[in-house]
Amino acid sequence: MGKTKHNGPIKLPMTPDPKHWVSPIPFGLGKVKPKHIRDTLKVVLENRDNLPYAYRILTQGVCDGCALGVSGLYDQTLTGPHLCTTRLNVLRLNTMPAIKGEILHADIDELRKMDSTDLRKLGRIPYPLSRKPGENKFKRISWDEALNKIANKIKSIDPKQLAFFLTARGITNEVYYTAGKLARFIGTNNIDNASRICHSPSKTALKRSIGIGASSCNYQDWIGTDVLIFWGSVAANNQPVSTKYMYAAKRKGTKIICINPYREPAMDGYWVPSIPDSALFGTKIADDFYQVNIGGDIAFMNGVMKHWFEMEKKNPGSALDHNFIREHANGLENLRNHIENQDWEQLEKSSGISKERMLEFATLLAKSKSGVFVWSMGLTQHRFGTDNISQVANLAILQGFIGREHCGVMPIRGHSGVQGSGEMGADPFVLPGSDFDEENIDRMEKIWGFDIPKWQGDIVGVSLENAVLPEDHERKLKVFYTSGGNFLETMPDPHFMKKCLENVDVRVHQDIILNTSTLVDAKEEVIVLPAMTRYEQRGGGTSTSTERMVYFSPEIKGPRIEEARSEWEIYVDLAARVKPEQKHLLHFTEGEQIRAEIAVANRNYDGIQHLKDKGDVFQWGGAWLCEGGICPTEDGRANLIPIELPELRKPEGQFYVTSRRGKQFNSMIYSETDPFNAADRYDVLIHPEDAREHGILENEAIVVHNQQGTFHGKAKYANTRRGNISVYWPEGNVLLQKGVYEKFAGIPEYNISVMVEKAETFNAHKDTKYVEKRIEELEMEPS
């Protein structure tokens, strides 16, 4: 992959630089911004019953929040301590006591009155639980009874009727690997992970474009690159420690560009709490914003490339890195022909960006000697997510921003465990180390010593939809085993998801807390298994960061939940009960054994077997993947891929809606108010002119609706691209269409056309055919 090694953390400049300050007013007084000191004190108060343990987790463990990879209080990017409110918010999941018995065994309808935030605050799941149809409360069962029930049910069904899912909630590589091995050992390929609904298109796109499935560069490459582009990513909100890297980049002269429909306040200016001058006066993060339409990124990038090819005609060598393309890329002429046939009017309409603004961006990149592209779910969560990312790769290849210092493509991960999930094989499309293909299947069968099923497994959304298939269908989902996850709140159309969950015979929830999905009925039984956190996992465990750093997080001494078990140990125990005669083929007794096998199964992870102590870390693939422009593709070259404009169905007078995250971690909400814009969870971000055209005043009750559902909220004026609105996730999921998946990566579509109306108008006609007629117009309108 690459020979150059990461050179370790670098120092921040010590002297302040006023030209980057947001305001001369100390601490941003009077501005809408996070209250870091207040929030930290609140976390201390929440954890006051377990402060010594909380302190040890923060100072000894690897962060179980985002995937920046902070080990203890330190990382591999900058010297000095790093701590953020996201990590502090998640901390309580690890220090909470068990749920009190009288609450845990209360009437199920009383528990159902609580939302997931209230359920989370109840505490940890203390022991295995069971609830059958007609039973109005959970009853305690033993581990033996729970696992025997699960094993017996699995043995009674076709393996195609079984599916596993693993979230990214602090889950370690050891757990992902054991789960992936367990699924194939039992005979199913229906195993999936949380990247399916976040970064699965990043992997599929990068694999076809440059042959890799991870970030090609490091966070350190941000610092000193000529241009750093955040595309559909609000790193300041979702990965707050990264603001220190942005601060360091600004001090090195890096231009930071944000491409997003909403002019994100968190990327406009941020008060980095651990840097004195930034904590006092804030830091201007972004130098410019390009406010594209939702779904308009492909058109915008096609426009940028169209400018480049026009610049090349006038002045050869002025816009593209011809040496890199000639030596390391395929497909230039096909791409050029495709781009030259693009119509400027269509590109402007689709993107929402003028030809002149596209030229500004094209010129900036053409004049830059280095650049790093960072993106997140603003690009991936579309039915054309893979095409979005291949477009980013096209830009990087044309500029030669691949395989060298201060250059690269980076899908920034939002969860600490998720980068390793696919690399460990907890995915229907991959096995450890490579794709689910004949060659890798043969290789893994030799390593594992058992046959791997050859049929293609389903992604988690399809597995859940299979629950409503006819009873005799070979893929009718009858057992769903999920480690974490809350599908009522993460998938489109929660009403349909509830129906799917209810139609599973046996549902197993292996988790540390209850959520709303746990309380849904099953046809035969719901079984709840108490899991340990990564800090409790016997012998410790590892996780992989966005930049491919594999960190060891030690087991941390402290209180333990009564009967909680390490998740990989649960899987090993289950395997022995399903196939007792072959249990020796999946028999781990220590985490070191799993890591030793991972090193063989995934050759990139050769080195993980040596991780055993606090602070141990290595980076697979070296500092830069595709170093020197040599890609791990069949011919060693990158592929330029012509991308067609997607069909965007947004009828005249309607809006395109996308989802937004506030103060939350995945679907776990930590505040009803967004700290960056003071919006509440049911506010709808809308441009003031759009609102006025519809006669809508700020804070006025409005209804957002389409053929999928209806969302009742309030209008909040915001600096967003006209014709685009945002609702908070997961509250706005009622508007999203079920069963729409991206064809390459299988990510659900999280964007859709909607109508926006004053609540009084909507309600005045709700008993007539008015709404139905409006929806018919929406469905029939040509795109």
Secondary structure, DSSP 8 states (H G I E B T S, - for coil): ---------B----S--GGG-S-SSGGGTTS----HHHHHHHHHHHTGGGHHHHHHHHHHSB-SSSTT--BTTB-SSBSS----HHHHHHHHHHH--B--HHHHTS-HHHHHTS-HHHHHHT-B--S-EEE-TT--S-EE--HHHHHHHHHHHHHTS-GGGEEEEE--SS--HHHHHHHHHHHHHHT---EEEGGGGTTHHHHHHHHHHHS-SS-SS-GGGGTT-SEEEEES--HHHHSTTHHHHHHHHHHTT-EEEEE-SB--HHHHEE--TTSHHHHHH-EE--SEEE---TT-HHHHHHHHHHHHHHHHHHSTTSSS-HHHHHHHEE-HHHHHHHHHT--HHHHHHHH---HHHHHHHHHHHHH-S-EEEEE-HHHHSSTTHHHHHHHHHHHHHHHT-SSSTT-EEEE--SSSSHHHHHHTT-BTTEETTEESSHHHHHHHHHHHSS----S----HHHHHHGGGS-TT-TT---EEEEES--HHHHSS-HHHHHHHHHT-SEEEEEESS--GGGGS--SSEEEEEEB--TTTSTT-EEEE-TT-EEEEE----S---TT-B-HHHHHHHHHHHH-GGGGGGG--SSHHHHHHHHHHHSGGGTTGGG--STT-EEETT-SSTTGGG--SSTTS-EE------------TT-EEEEEE--SEETTEE--SB-TTT--BTTEEEE-HHHHHHTT--TT-EEEEE-SS-EEEEEEEE--B-TTEEEEETTGGGGGS-TT-B-TTT--B---EEEEEEEHHHHHHTTTSSHHHHHHHHHHHS--
